[in-house]
Amino acid sequence: MRLVVLSILTVLLGVLIYINFSSPNSKEVFNDQEKEYSTREYVITRIDEDGYYGKSEDGQKIYFKKEKVESGQNLKVSDPIIVYFEKDGRVDGLVKVEEKSRE
């Protein structure tokens, strides 16, 4: 009897896994959860012990903490950067900062 119940549960689990991976709706849900970001370009103007100061071409200034910089990047004064903000326009919406590749 236990063997029959275990076999039925195993088959049921297999069917559920198959349905989960083959369902076209699973990709739509994932795409709905992806966030959109707006970006701005700045140049590092000054560095202090806690973070970085930057300025854009149109004169807008920014300050951000070092933990917002992608790991492994060592930013210096005059480095161009790209700053990612949440698109919903929140004041504290800065998501990450990465060094812009110089071309």
Residue pairs with C-beta under 8 A, 6 or more apart in sequence:
20 26
35 86
35 87
36 87
37 84
37 85
37 86
37 87
37 95
38 84
38 85
38 86
38 87
39 82
39 83
39 84
39 85
40 56
40 60
40 62
40 82
40 83
40 85
41 56
41 57
41 80
41 81
41 82
41 83
41 100
42 54
42 55
42 56
42 60
42 62
42 80
42 81
42 83
43 54
43 55
43 56
43 78
43 79
43 80
43 81
44 52
44 53
44 54
44 75
44 76
44 77
44 78
44 79
44 81
45 53
45 54
45 55
45 61
45 77
46 52
46 53
46 77
47 53
47 75
47 76
47 77
50 65
50 66
51 63
51 64
51 65
51 66
51 68
52 63
52 64
52 66
52 69
52 75
52 97
53 61
53 62
53 63
54 61
54 62
54 63
54 64
54 81
54 83
55 61
55 62
56 62
62 83
64 83
64 94
64 97
68 94
68 95
68 96
68 97
69 75
69 96
69 97
69 98
70 96
70 97
70 98
70 99
73 98
73 99
75 81
75 97
75 99
79 99
79 100
80 99
80 100
80 102
81 97
81 98
81 99
81 100
82 97
82 98
82 99
82 100
83 94
83 96
83 97
84 94
84 95
84 96
84 97
84 98
85 93
85 94
85 95
86 93
86 95
